[in-house]
Amino acid sequence: MAQNQAAYKFSLFDSYDYGTSAPKLEPVYEPEVKQKKKAPVKKQSKAASKAQVKATRASLVSSVKIVLVLVFIFSAFSMAMYLNGTLDETASQITRLESDINIARSENIRLSSALEGMVSIDKVEDYAERQLGMVKLENYKITYFESDEGNHVVVSGGKSYRNSNKDAQTE
């Protein structure tokens, strides 16, 4: 695609160049001189100037008060936002810890029930009978006797131990 590179001579469109036999001259503009007008100086009385100083001070004090109130409001809002974020973070930590506690409690219950199942009377009796070959004594097989000499234990190897009301003695 070829680009149109036509040049325009804009001076042909100016009305002062053609249309009459005599060319028109461009108007000459004179720059305007701005004159500064001096404001009339009025002499103020001391009372009027003091009143003006008081008014200026009062407006300055009110501006400072407004700025301080805005700073206080901004800082209170910022502090509230920070504390809200901290509160949310703490609440999520609490929730996470409560979840960990519940998991630990359920694990404790599971282990306790497993332990109770392992050491129940039925399991111990079953293990003693099957693995160790023990037999449960019946009441008619149990004999009780009293000894005036105290307890006497015979251990393998010929050693015996006596336990009287005093300390245990070795023979």
Contacts in CASP RR format, 6 or more apart in sequence:
PFRMAT RR
TARGET T0000
AUTHOR 0000-0000-0000
METHOD contacts of the structure
MODEL  1
MAQNQAAYKFSLFDSYDYGTSAPKLEPVYEPEVKQKKKAPVKKQSKAASK
AQVKATRASLVSSVKIVLVLVFIFSAFSMAMYLNGTLDETASQITRLESD
INIARSENIRLSSALEGMVSIDKVEDYAERQLGMVKLENYKITYFESDEG
NHVVVSGGKSYRNSNKDAQTE
11 17 0 8 1.000
12 18 0 8 1.000
15 24 0 8 1.000
16 23 0 8 1.000
16 24 0 8 1.000
16 25 0 8 1.000
16 26 0 8 1.000
17 23 0 8 1.000
17 24 0 8 1.000
44 52 0 8 1.000
117 123 0 8 1.000
125 136 0 8 1.000
128 134 0 8 1.000
129 135 0 8 1.000
129 136 0 8 1.000
149 162 0 8 1.000
149 164 0 8 1.000
150 162 0 8 1.000
150 163 0 8 1.000
150 164 0 8 1.000
150 165 0 8 1.000
151 162 0 8 1.000
151 163 0 8 1.000
151 164 0 8 1.000
152 160 0 8 1.000
152 161 0 8 1.000
152 162 0 8 1.000
152 163 0 8 1.000
153 160 0 8 1.000
153 161 0 8 1.000
153 162 0 8 1.000
153 163 0 8 1.000
154 160 0 8 1.000
155 161 0 8 1.000
159 170 0 8 1.000
159 171 0 8 1.000
160 171 0 8 1.000
161 168 0 8 1.000
161 169 0 8 1.000
161 170 0 8 1.000
161 171 0 8 1.000
162 168 0 8 1.000
162 169 0 8 1.000
162 171 0 8 1.000
163 169 0 8 1.000
END
